[in-house]
Amino acid sequence: MDALLHSLSATLQITAPVFIIVFLGVLFKQWRWLDDHFVRVASTLVFRVTLPTLVFLNISKTNIRESLDPGVLLYASAVTLISFFLLIWAARIMVQTPADRGVFIQGSFRGNQGIIGMALVANQFGEAGLPMASLLLGCLIILYNILSVIALSTSQPERSGMGWKPVFMDIVKNPLILSVVLALPFSYFQWTLPPLLLKTGTYFSGMTLPLALLCIGASLSLKALRASSLASWGATGMKLAILPVLMTWGAWYLGWTGQTLGILFLYFASPTAAGSFVMAKAMGANGALAANIVALTTVGSTLTITLGVFFLHWLQLV
């Protein structure tokens, strides 16, 4: 019993602070302390400035020659690709409307690692876990964007006039990817920033997670939750339960435990990224379904991630 209570206490210390801030965002929006304009401006600031700064500092301050594990990046990319093809098959069975299958697929695999995942890693492993989490984030962002376009285009080819050039430019100009690329030479050659720039960057990066989590909470739509469909519930089950369990089990089977297994689980179990809604709308897909999936997975992940972290601690795998 003591071991059980210890595991539960350790779990809540990791997950509770993150989700408390998310639900504070919901309350602040209800109380009109936050509005849509604030959420748009703050989200832009996080995406373009504070989160890239956090990622840059995390990578640049570590020695990539000693800490980089290419196997982890390869595994995360491989299981994401495998899950993508499994979801194509699942969508044909679970989603009756062909045009909605791309939204289902994207919502089932595209996680919010940049905010929820990073926040949970920071809570569980502190600064020691952030360099690997940042490298993994940069790798998955590229893969997620490519697979999302494929899913949305193939499910409604008459609306796929967006083409590949804008997607390629979005990837090249993505602030998070640029921050990873810029940080790699600093990490490899062990360059250090001037103290003034380092302290300024530390101030910016410190804003990232609380501000972003508040914005996620303020963006949640209770109307979307009430309007949830079978397709949105199916994508939620895939994103929060089936895929994280299979992917984490595969990582454990290959011999990863401790920090590496913990980071992989937290990334695989993260709720659907809000960017999936933006891309679905941009490509003329079912935006309401995409919003439902984001809302359901964000709320549901408070339970599933907490349970997952609890069992990993209880089994002494992390």
Beta strands, then each sheet from edge to edge (+ up, - down):
end
